[in-house]
Amino acid sequence: MPRPPETERVPRFGPAQRRVHRATAALMLSCLVTAAFLYYPPLSQLVGRRRLVVLVHEWSGLLLPVPLLLGLVSHALRADLTRLNRFTAIDRDWLRAVRQRSYRRPAGKFNAGQKLYAAFTAGAVLVMLGTGLLMWFTHLAPLLWRTGATFVHDWLAVAVAIAVTGHIWLAVKDPEARRGMRTGSVDRAWATREHPDWED
């Protein structure tokens, strides 16, 4: 019996992009889970070694930018960061199509939603790192600054948790996108449908 023809695959992510994504995801989830156990009372009561949870949270936060910084040696990753950092007319058309609930959404390698998520995450990581350092090293700033840093850190953590949950939810809904991040290649039909202006 003849085997069914395999769908044509196109490369989407190289090893560097996939490794950076996995390492960043692991550190981000570690930060969010430990934060939940530190600040949500029903979960806090389940923790016997609170100092260990604090230590894991602090070091996961400090290490969060490291995978991206190490990945900058990759030309492919730098090219993707350039794409994520440029908002074009196509991206405005994509947002307009989303607002109008149209399924004809122009997109390059990354759509406008992915670019906005990447920008928010990058900014949030920097703010969380700065406010976290003020909270960790109490001698760095006066009490008023530390109080403000705690407020910003806590509420931004809630916003990050919501954004990450949305990111995971959209990934669960799109198995081909997950396959692309897992294996590095995607089905050509999916690429044509979801990213019609992706020139690569």
Wavefront OBJ file of the C-alpha trace (Angstrom):
o trace
v 0.000 0.000 0.000
v 1.562 3.374 -0.997
v 2.399 5.812 1.781
v 0.442 9.078 1.754
v 2.526 11.985 0.422
v 4.234 13.991 3.121
v 3.278 17.649 3.316
v 5.980 20.052 2.238
v 7.815 21.546 5.182
v 9.498 24.933 5.263
v 12.118 25.942 7.839
v 10.852 28.486 10.361
v 13.142 28.434 13.413
v 16.733 27.322 13.784
v 18.280 25.655 16.838
v 19.208 28.987 18.460
v 15.668 30.393 18.329
v 14.196 27.167 19.705
v 16.715 26.875 22.534
v 16.290 30.514 23.560
v 12.495 30.094 23.528
v 12.615 26.934 25.664
v 15.074 28.329 28.198
v 13.186 31.630 28.490
v 9.875 29.789 28.843
v 11.271 27.568 31.612
v 12.654 30.549 33.550
v 9.472 32.600 33.047
v 7.242 29.750 34.245
v 9.553 29.212 37.205
v 9.197 32.907 38.123
v 5.410 32.818 37.789
v 4.913 29.558 39.713
v 7.210 30.570 42.571
v 5.550 34.010 42.693
v 2.159 32.337 43.022
v 3.449 30.249 45.948
v 4.956 33.316 47.595
v 2.037 35.739 47.274
v -1.187 33.715 47.003
v -2.156 32.710 50.601
v -3.749 29.283 49.869
v -0.601 28.258 47.972
v 1.766 29.892 50.481
v 0.429 27.594 53.193
v 1.581 24.569 51.170
v 5.220 25.687 51.151
v 7.377 24.355 53.946
v 10.685 25.827 52.806
v 9.734 29.375 51.860
v 13.366 30.546 51.694
v 14.082 27.958 48.979
v 11.096 29.187 46.924
v 12.332 32.777 47.321
v 15.811 31.718 46.176
v 14.462 29.923 43.091
v 12.284 32.954 42.275
v 15.155 35.435 42.621
v 17.651 33.444 40.556
v 15.105 32.574 37.867
v 14.380 36.296 37.536
v 18.065 37.218 37.386
v 18.743 34.562 34.742
v 15.709 35.438 32.606
v 17.587 37.717 30.139
v 20.563 35.329 29.849
v 19.219 32.920 27.158
v 18.449 35.832 24.832
v 21.826 37.461 25.464
v 23.625 34.173 24.724
v 21.452 33.633 21.655
v 22.596 36.920 20.132
v 25.604 35.091 18.696
v 23.140 33.532 16.207
v 22.586 35.481 12.998
v 19.146 33.840 12.574
v 18.034 34.974 16.039
v 19.245 38.525 15.420
v 17.322 38.549 12.124
v 14.156 37.439 13.932
v 14.630 40.136 16.578
v 14.918 42.706 13.788
v 11.628 41.459 12.317
v 9.933 41.559 15.728
v 11.190 45.101 16.299
v 9.738 46.559 13.071
v 6.075 47.483 12.928
v 5.008 47.860 9.279
v 1.904 48.698 7.250
v 1.179 44.956 7.055
v 1.005 44.849 10.855
v -1.491 47.713 10.920
v -3.575 45.828 8.347
v -3.411 42.711 10.543
v -4.685 44.642 13.573
v -7.447 46.181 11.460
v -8.458 42.706 10.248
v -8.559 41.420 13.835
v -10.722 44.374 14.878
v -13.093 43.676 11.959
v -13.034 39.915 12.704
v -11.766 39.158 9.228
v -9.930 35.897 8.568
v -7.840 37.491 5.797
v -4.978 38.739 7.937
v -1.724 39.794 6.261
v 1.408 38.846 8.177
v 5.100 38.398 7.606
v 7.108 35.824 9.546
v 5.549 37.287 12.699
v 2.114 38.845 12.905
v 1.367 42.072 14.761
v 0.042 40.205 17.797
v 3.299 38.292 18.150
v 5.278 41.530 17.808
v 3.210 43.270 20.489
v 3.573 40.275 22.817
v 7.351 40.194 22.283
v 7.647 43.940 22.963
v 5.517 43.711 26.111
v 7.468 40.707 27.399
v 10.856 42.319 26.762
v 9.816 45.525 28.516
v 8.198 43.643 31.389
v 11.311 41.525 31.977
v 13.479 44.649 32.245
v 11.059 46.389 34.627
v 10.636 43.230 36.720
v 14.407 42.815 36.882
v 14.912 46.415 38.009
v 12.142 46.408 40.595
v 13.176 42.949 41.792
v 16.733 44.145 42.410
v 15.413 47.086 44.452
v 13.359 44.650 46.525
v 16.215 42.168 46.909
v 19.017 44.602 47.748
v 17.250 46.799 50.261
v 20.280 49.095 50.738
v 20.135 50.285 47.107
v 17.259 52.710 47.562
v 15.169 54.487 50.208
v 12.001 52.908 51.599
v 9.707 54.978 49.359
v 11.407 53.644 46.219
v 11.267 50.059 47.504
v 7.560 50.439 48.277
v 6.915 51.708 44.760
v 9.073 48.934 43.294
v 7.067 46.306 45.193
v 3.785 47.764 43.914
v 4.992 47.826 40.287
v 6.584 44.371 40.554
v 3.452 42.739 41.972
v 0.955 44.250 39.536
v 3.198 43.799 36.517
v 3.560 40.141 37.535
v -0.234 39.812 37.277
v -0.171 41.373 33.792
v 2.670 39.054 32.715
v 0.787 36.019 34.041
v -2.278 37.020 31.983
v -0.163 37.602 28.857
v 1.706 34.291 29.242
v -1.577 32.437 29.796
v -2.926 33.967 26.580
v 0.276 33.006 24.751
v -0.011 29.390 25.928
v -3.727 29.289 25.081
v -3.080 30.458 21.509
v -0.239 27.927 21.168
v -2.515 25.108 22.343
v -5.042 26.121 19.698
v -2.426 25.990 16.916
v -0.581 22.640 16.808
v 1.350 23.569 13.659
v 2.798 26.657 15.339
v 3.879 24.461 18.259
v 5.390 21.959 15.838
v 7.337 24.774 14.223
v 8.840 25.773 17.568
v 9.503 22.138 18.480
v 10.993 20.870 15.196
v 11.993 24.076 13.411
v 9.785 23.570 10.334
v 6.121 24.107 9.448
v 3.712 22.918 6.802
v 3.863 25.156 3.727
v 0.055 25.389 3.543
v -0.039 26.637 7.153
v 2.700 29.189 6.424
v 0.830 30.437 3.350
v -2.433 30.725 5.275
v -1.153 32.237 8.544
v 1.843 34.251 7.260
v 1.071 35.031 3.603
v 3.652 37.832 3.379
v 6.503 35.798 4.865
v 9.095 36.154 2.111
v 11.440 33.393 3.338
l 1 2 3 4 5 6 7 8 9 10 11 12 13 14 15 16 17 18 19 20 21 22 23 24 25 26 27 28 29 30 31 32 33 34 35 36 37 38 39 40 41 42 43 44 45 46 47 48 49 50 51 52 53 54 55 56 57 58 59 60 61 62 63 64 65 66 67 68 69 70 71 72 73 74 75 76 77 78 79 80 81 82 83 84 85 86 87 88 89 90 91 92 93 94 95 96 97 98 99 100 101 102 103 104 105 106 107 108 109 110 111 112 113 114 115 116 117 118 119 120 121 122 123 124 125 126 127 128 129 130 131 132 133 134 135 136 137 138 139 140 141 142 143 144 145 146 147 148 149 150 151 152 153 154 155 156 157 158 159 160 161 162 163 164 165 166 167 168 169 170 171 172 173 174 175 176 177 178 179 180 181 182 183 184 185 186 187 188 189 190 191 192 193 194 195 196 197 198 199 200
